[in-house]
């Protein structure tokens, strides 16, 4: 008797309130835990993993259950797989990264595929648009303010921003090959 093979989720993560949208589309096994999903989200989006995070799915909170993280009502993200959740196509849930800056992400279940429909390693990024904002820039509103100053040579803060972020930052850039290279340690 053949063992059941896990389903594959095609997810799209979008940074809430980003205009134009900053998003990524990727594949992940239904056997992945929410801890695994957190690691994938960090890599596909381009975050550095330096801040606390949490998921909200069907009015339940998941994350790091340590006391300094999210509180007593948080379920351990390492013990919940995507298969254990009641996720269907078109379901949405939230992922927050850095509670200070409040980077809110909406995750959409675009497709649920069979393992036979997918070739290649998982997790894997399929597509994305625009660069991840720099960490600690004040959330989406701080990022938008930063971008408005970025190309204004008359703004005295523009030089400081360029020094802080680096002159080669391109808000429109997205490198699919680099993202998938970064995902290799998680792939199986």
TILUM-110006 format. One line per field, with one value per residue (C-alpha): residue number from 1; residue in three letters; x negated, y negated, z negated. Coordinates in Angstrom, 3 decimals, decimal comma. Each point is the difference from the previous one (the first is absolute). Layout:
lumvo NUM / ...;
mike ALA / ...;
X X / ...;
Y Y / ...;
Z Z / ...;
end
This chain:
lumvo 1 / 2 / 3 / 4 / 5 / 6 / 7 / 8 / 9 / 10 / 11 / 12 / 13 / 14 / 15 / 16 / 17 / 18 / 19 / 20 / 21 / 22 / 23 / 24 / 25 / 26 / 27 / 28 / 29 / 30 / 31 / 32 / 33 / 34 / 35 / 36 / 37 / 38 / 39 / 40 / 41 / 42 / 43 / 44 / 45 / 46 / 47 / 48 / 49 / 50 / 51 / 52 / 53 / 54 / 55 / 56 / 57 / 58 / 59 / 60 / 61 / 62 / 63 / 64 / 65 / 66 / 67 / 68 / 69 / 70 / 71 / 72 / 73 / 74 / 75 / 76 / 77 / 78 / 79 / 80 / 81 / 82 / 83 / 84 / 85 / 86 / 87 / 88 / 89 / 90 / 91 / 92 / 93 / 94 / 95 / 96 / 97 / 98 / 99 / 100 / 101 / 102 / 103 / 104 / 105 / 106 / 107 / 108 / 109 / 110 / 111 / 112 / 113 / 114 / 115 / 116 / 117 / 118 / 119 / 120 / 121 / 122 / 123 / 124 / 125 / 126 / 127 / 128 / 129 / 130 / 131 / 132 / 133 / 134 / 135 / 136 / 137 / 138 / 139 / 140 / 141 / 142 / 143 / 144 / 145 / 146 / 147 / 148 / 149 / 150 / 151 / 152 / 153 / 154 / 155 / 156 / 157 / 158 / 159 / 160 / 161 / 162 / 163 / 164 / 165 / 166 / 167 / 168 / 169 / 170 / 171 / 172 / 173 / 174 / 175 / 176 / 177 / 178 / 179 / 180 / 181 / 182 / 183 / 184 / 185 / 186 / 187 / 188;
mike UNK / UNK / UNK / UNK / UNK / UNK / UNK / UNK / UNK / UNK / UNK / UNK / UNK / UNK / UNK / UNK / UNK / UNK / UNK / UNK / UNK / UNK / UNK / UNK / UNK / UNK / UNK / UNK / UNK / UNK / UNK / UNK / UNK / UNK / UNK / UNK / UNK / UNK / UNK / UNK / UNK / UNK / UNK / UNK / UNK / UNK / UNK / UNK / UNK / UNK / UNK / UNK / UNK / UNK / UNK / UNK / UNK / UNK / UNK / UNK / UNK / UNK / UNK / UNK / UNK / UNK / UNK / UNK / UNK / UNK / UNK / UNK / UNK / UNK / UNK / UNK / UNK / UNK / UNK / UNK / UNK / UNK / UNK / UNK / UNK / UNK / UNK / UNK / UNK / UNK / UNK / UNK / UNK / UNK / UNK / UNK / UNK / UNK / UNK / UNK / UNK / UNK / UNK / UNK / UNK / UNK / UNK / UNK / UNK / UNK / UNK / UNK / UNK / UNK / UNK / UNK / UNK / UNK / UNK / UNK / UNK / UNK / UNK / UNK / UNK / UNK / UNK / UNK / UNK / UNK / UNK / UNK / UNK / UNK / UNK / UNK / UNK / UNK / UNK / UNK / UNK / UNK / UNK / UNK / UNK / UNK / UNK / UNK / UNK / UNK / UNK / UNK / UNK / UNK / UNK / UNK / UNK / UNK / UNK / UNK / UNK / UNK / UNK / UNK / UNK / UNK / UNK / UNK / UNK / UNK / UNK / UNK / UNK / UNK / UNK / UNK / UNK / UNK / UNK / UNK / UNK / UNK / UNK / UNK / UNK / UNK / UNK / UNK;
X 0,000 / -1,411 / -0,385 / 2,090 / -1,987 / 0,439 / 1,928 / -1,861 / 1,233 / -0,521 / 0,029 / -0,216 / -1,293 / 0,597 / -1,311 / 3,197 / 0,377 / -3,037 / 0,676 / -0,822 / 0,274 / -3,039 / 0,776 / -1,352 / 1,562 / -1,451 / 0,589 / -0,215 / 0,903 / 3,097 / -2,306 / -1,828 / 0,582 / 0,812 / -3,587 / -1,139 / 2,369 / -1,457 / -3,503 / 1,189 / 1,761 / -3,165 / -1,997 / 2,484 / 0,789 / -3,597 / 0,351 / -2,924 / 1,778 / -1,025 / 3,492 / 2,939 / 2,790 / 3,370 / 2,776 / 3,738 / 2,051 / 3,744 / -0,226 / -2,687 / -3,523 / -3,126 / -3,621 / -2,913 / 1,655 / -2,708 / 1,309 / -1,815 / 1,516 / 3,756 / 1,676 / 1,819 / 2,653 / -2,557 / -0,195 / -3,425 / -0,668 / -2,438 / 2,759 / 2,527 / -0,336 / 1,800 / 1,827 / 1,431 / 1,631 / 3,304 / -1,420 / 1,705 / -0,518 / 0,634 / -0,447 / -2,053 / -1,946 / -2,456 / -3,653 / -1,474 / -3,718 / -1,570 / 2,775 / -1,655 / -0,016 / 3,057 / -0,794 / 3,361 / 0,173 / 3,075 / -0,425 / 2,402 / 0,413 / 0,050 / -0,076 / -0,246 / -1,822 / -0,891 / -3,621 / 0,361 / 0,687 / -3,287 / -3,553 / -3,053 / -0,954 / 2,196 / 0,356 / -0,477 / 0,786 / 1,793 / 0,246 / -0,045 / 0,061 / -2,011 / -2,713 / 0,510 / -0,086 / -3,014 / 0,511 / 0,570 / 1,172 / 3,285 / 2,421 / 1,743 / 0,620 / -3,636 / -1,035 / 2,230 / -1,458 / -3,492 / 0,741 / 1,397 / -3,303 / -2,239 / -0,212 / 0,193 / -3,549 / 1,297 / 1,150 / -2,777 / 1,250 / -0,464 / -3,782 / 0,477 / 2,493 / -2,343 / -2,828 / 2,247 / 1,545 / -2,714 / -0,031 / 0,838 / 3,476 / 2,596 / 3,619 / 1,084 / -2,542 / 0,895 / -2,447 / 1,826 / -3,207 / -1,527 / 3,147 / 0,002 / -3,707 / 0,742 / 2,760 / -2,352 / -0,862 / 3,740 / 0,686 / 0,565;
Y 0,000 / -3,392 / -2,676 / -3,116 / -2,879 / -3,463 / -2,708 / -3,025 / -3,493 / -2,817 / -3,116 / -3,677 / -2,333 / -3,734 / -2,764 / -1,765 / -3,630 / 0,123 / -2,015 / 1,277 / 3,391 / 1,865 / 3,706 / 3,534 / 3,230 / 3,262 / 3,723 / 1,763 / 3,474 / 0,493 / 1,802 / -3,271 / -1,442 / -3,643 / -0,301 / 1,277 / -2,448 / -2,843 / 0,921 / 0,129 / -3,356 / -1,576 / 1,245 / -0,668 / -3,486 / -0,887 / -0,653 / 0,598 / 1,866 / -2,521 / -0,644 / 1,832 / 1,247 / 1,711 / 1,532 / -0,595 / 2,766 / 0,319 / -2,327 / 2,182 / -1,205 / 2,028 / -0,865 / 0,474 / 1,006 / -1,519 / -2,457 / -2,964 / 0,700 / -0,260 / 1,027 / 2,959 / 0,363 / 0,771 / 3,547 / 1,410 / -0,471 / 2,920 / 2,484 / -0,996 / 1,067 / -1,554 / 3,328 / -0,348 / -3,333 / -0,224 / -1,932 / 0,084 / -1,788 / -3,759 / 0,111 / -2,873 / -0,385 / -2,461 / -0,004 / -2,901 / -0,583 / -2,531 / -1,110 / -3,405 / -0,860 / 2,181 / 1,658 / 1,631 / 2,654 / 1,554 / 3,603 / 1,365 / 3,698 / -0,129 / 3,735 / 3,329 / 2,436 / 3,657 / 1,028 / 1,582 / -3,442 / -1,460 / 0,796 / -1,312 / -0,847 / -1,721 / -2,654 / -1,970 / -3,575 / -0,357 / -3,740 / -3,318 / -3,743 / -2,803 / -0,018 / 0,677 / -3,237 / -0,530 / 1,181 / -2,611 / -2,722 / -0,598 / 2,412 / -0,538 / -3,683 / -0,615 / 1,883 / -2,156 / -3,122 / 1,374 / 0,604 / -3,516 / -1,404 / 2,482 / -1,790 / -3,566 / -1,427 / -3,165 / 2,017 / 0,020 / 3,387 / 1,604 / 0,275 / 1,567 / 2,480 / 0,986 / 0,509 / 2,047 / 2,235 / -0,038 / -1,821 / 3,127 / 0,520 / 0,328 / 0,127 / 1,615 / 2,833 / 3,633 / 2,825 / 3,336 / 2,010 / -1,526 / 0,726 / 3,639 / 0,258 / -1,268 / 2,626 / 2,923 / 0,818 / 0,490 / 2,090 / 3,742;
Z 0,000 / 1,021 / -2,644 / 0,374 / 1,395 / -1,463 / 1,771 / 1,298 / -0,799 / 2,476 / -2,152 / 0,854 / -2,698 / 0,402 / -2,218 / -1,112 / 1,142 / 2,300 / 3,156 / 2,514 / -1,702 / -1,317 / 0,284 / 0,483 / 1,293 / -1,260 / -0,498 / -3,341 / -1,248 / -2,134 / -2,461 / -0,704 / -3,446 / -0,562 / -1,261 / 3,417 / 1,709 / -2,090 / 1,197 / 3,617 / -0,313 / -1,371 / 2,986 / 2,790 / -1,248 / -0,842 / -3,725 / -2,353 / -2,817 / -2,659 / -1,418 / -1,552 / 2,226 / -0,137 / 2,054 / -0,282 / 1,588 / -0,600 / -3,032 / -1,603 / -0,678 / 0,711 / -0,566 / -2,304 / -3,278 / -2,193 / -2,631 / 1,562 / 3,420 / 0,357 / -3,241 / -1,497 / 2,700 / 2,718 / 1,308 / 0,757 / 3,712 / 0,001 / -0,854 / 2,687 / 3,630 / 2,936 / 0,418 / -3,527 / 0,820 / 1,834 / 2,926 / 3,364 / 3,276 / -0,357 / -3,799 / -1,392 / -3,199 / -1,509 / -0,900 / -1,932 / -0,132 / -2,376 / -2,323 / -0,381 / 3,695 / 0,612 / 3,315 / 0,673 / 2,716 / 1,523 / 1,111 / 2,595 / 0,761 / 3,805 / 0,727 / -1,755 / 2,255 / -0,178 / -0,251 / 3,450 / 1,501 / -1,249 / 0,971 / -1,736 / -3,550 / -2,557 / -1,217 / 3,193 / 1,021 / 3,339 / 0,442 / -1,804 / 0,421 / -1,561 / -2,637 / -3,671 / -1,988 / -2,248 / -3,564 / -2,700 / 2,387 / -1,819 / 1,635 / 3,312 / -0,696 / -0,910 / 3,134 / 2,194 / -1,622 / 0,575 / 3,686 / 0,444 / -1,324 / 1,777 / 3,347 / -1,310 / -0,053 / -1,702 / -3,027 / -2,640 / -1,271 / 3,429 / -0,460 / -3,444 / 1,448 / 2,808 / -2,511 / -2,312 / 2,664 / 2,601 / 3,288 / 1,991 / -1,500 / 2,760 / -1,229 / 3,280 / -0,114 / -0,579 / 0,671 / 0,264 / 0,442 / -3,147 / -2,028 / 1,096 / -0,765 / -3,522 / -0,355 / 0,824 / -3,642 / -0,680 / 3,097 / 0,088;
end
